[in-house]
Amino acid sequence: MTESKYFAYHPPSRSGRFGSSLLTVALLTTIGAAIPVGYNIGVINSPANFIQDWCNETIYSTYGTRLTSSGMNILWSAIVSIFVIGGAIGSLGGSWLSDILGRKGCFLLSGALLVIGAVLFQFCRLAESVEMLMIGRIIVGLGSGLVTASLPIYHTELAPLALRGTVGVFCSIGVTAGVVVGQILSLKYTFGTEDSWHHALSAYAILIVICYLPCKWFPESPKYLYLIKGNHSLAESVLMKLRGTDPETVELELKEMENDRKEKSMSRSLRSVLTDYSLLLPIVIVCTFQGGQQLSGINAVFYYSVTIFQEAGLQKDDAEWANLGAGSLNLLTAFFTPLIMAKINRRPVMLTSTFASAIALFALTFIIHYINAASWLPMACIVCVLLYILFYQIGIGPIPYFIGSEIVNTESRPAVMALGSLASWSCNFAVAMLFPTLQAAWGAFVFLPFFIDCVVLFLITKFYLPETRGRDSSEIAPLISKVLPISYKTGAMKLSTTRTARICQAVI
Ligand SMILES: *[C@@H]1O[C@H](CO)[C@@H](O)[C@H](O)[C@H]1NC(C)=O
């Protein structure tokens, strides 16, 4: 769910120390905005049955009709996945809005949207309105998309160069942690009961209120003030405050911003990127990695894992604990990924990750299919899900977010990243929308498409991805056009890609 163009792993250097105000702002914005995003992903899982029963009764009393069980599946996947539609819109509009409203303005707007969503969740029962629940989900999705697109920009622009990598992962770790918080507050020991699930859905608003109280003192991004607002003196005074009174560092950073301005003015349009044949393979890699990350089924696990475990024969209680275990393992591994990314090459990590995930998913399919054959099989099912999460987190999880910045040069990067983001959100939506229906129709075999996806990612990595760690994207660019098997002087190919590009442009 996390997603950012600025998600690059610079190993943190010792020379960078956290200014106290930077640390405070980064922590408060992470707790106040990133955690609620993850919260809304994790919270919808455990109370699903209670909310479905309520929908059933509410629709009966409002419209006088009863939903069939497949009708309920569709309604439920709509409630879950409408969040993703909001997320897609919010994240695609995020980079545009963060130029108009400012990074801090975007942060404030997303907080407001998240609070409105919480109010709708809190009162949908009182108002007996399924529509309110739906509208709340889409508004929360909009806010979440905005957070994932703009908060990493805000963070990296506030941080000095040496800390950019460290602060850059705050948002994605916050989202992962938020999933766990959502899972905890929707256990049956907290708010996950028939009477109080609406409190579970809206409890995150407290975090927002607390963390937004001091927002008057949060600085606007100096880079935004300098480059977009053109307010050089204000940018300088904000930088002074953030960096302490070291005029040399401030001078250096302002110079760096000047350079960025030149780079930015050279960035290429979507049209020119789509019609450039030498970029075809990088685009394919970025889009299949970002889309494939979603199609590997991670969100099926986080949106529906309690149901998955229950279908596998676990009691509701055990299923909830297994779900919480999955979220915690995910969070734990997320802390180690920056280390793995800094120390180990991309290709072996990605090959191991896709290969092991494929095996775990394949095993999961057959274990669930034959779940009644032996008493230890439900346990094996949990182990498979946990192994899948572990191997997902070391490669399929983090690599797609920044592979674009490693294989595409600066001018083409924004356009290619936007395409990748589009692929990611569409596949996320497809999984959230189709999973319950396919699960009802196919049973355990619903996991086979995820398995196939991991195999495809494995093959693409094996045959097309050059090693990128520690290399500059300008070294990679010639390498990656060479690995393409078909000569790209072939006229026919060129013609057909131009046509595809035109169709893409028409659609966009
Ligand atoms: C809706 O509620 C009725 C009455 O309690 C029940 O018979 C029916 O199975 C429920 N439908 C679904 C889809 O849960």
The ligand as an SDF file (V2000), in Angstrom:
LIG
                    3D

 14 14  0  0  0  0  0  0  0  0999 V2000
  -29.5620  -12.2880    6.2310 C   0  0  0  0  0  0  0  0  0  0  0  0
  -30.3420  -12.4930    7.3960 O   0  0  0  0  0  0  0  0  0  0  0  0
  -31.3070  -13.5350    7.2710 C   0  0  0  0  0  0  0  0  0  0  0  0
  -32.1790  -13.5180    8.5270 C   0  0  0  0  0  0  0  0  0  0  0  0
  -31.4030  -13.5430    9.6910 O   0  0  0  0  0  0  0  0  0  0  0  0
  -30.5910  -14.8580    7.0620 C   0  0  0  0  0  0  0  0  0  0  0  0
  -31.5260  -15.9070    6.9110 O   0  0  0  0  0  0  0  0  0  0  0  0
  -29.7280  -14.7470    5.7920 C   0  0  0  0  0  0  0  0  0  0  0  0
  -28.9810  -15.9350    5.6270 O   0  0  0  0  0  0  0  0  0  0  0  0
  -28.7860  -13.5500    5.8810 C   0  0  0  0  0  0  0  0  0  0  0  0
  -28.1230  -13.3820    4.6020 N   0  0  0  0  0  0  0  0  0  0  0  0
  -26.7940  -13.2870    4.4640 C   0  0  0  0  0  0  0  0  0  0  0  0
  -26.2770  -13.1330    3.1030 C   0  0  0  0  0  0  0  0  0  0  0  0
  -26.0590  -13.3250    5.4300 O   0  0  0  0  0  0  0  0  0  0  0  0
  1  2  1  0
  1 10  1  0
  2  3  1  0
  3  4  1  0
  3  6  1  0
  4  5  1  0
  6  7  1  0
  6  8  1  0
  8  9  1  0
  8 10  1  0
 10 11  1  0
 11 12  1  0
 12 13  1  0
 12 14  2  0
M  END
$$$$
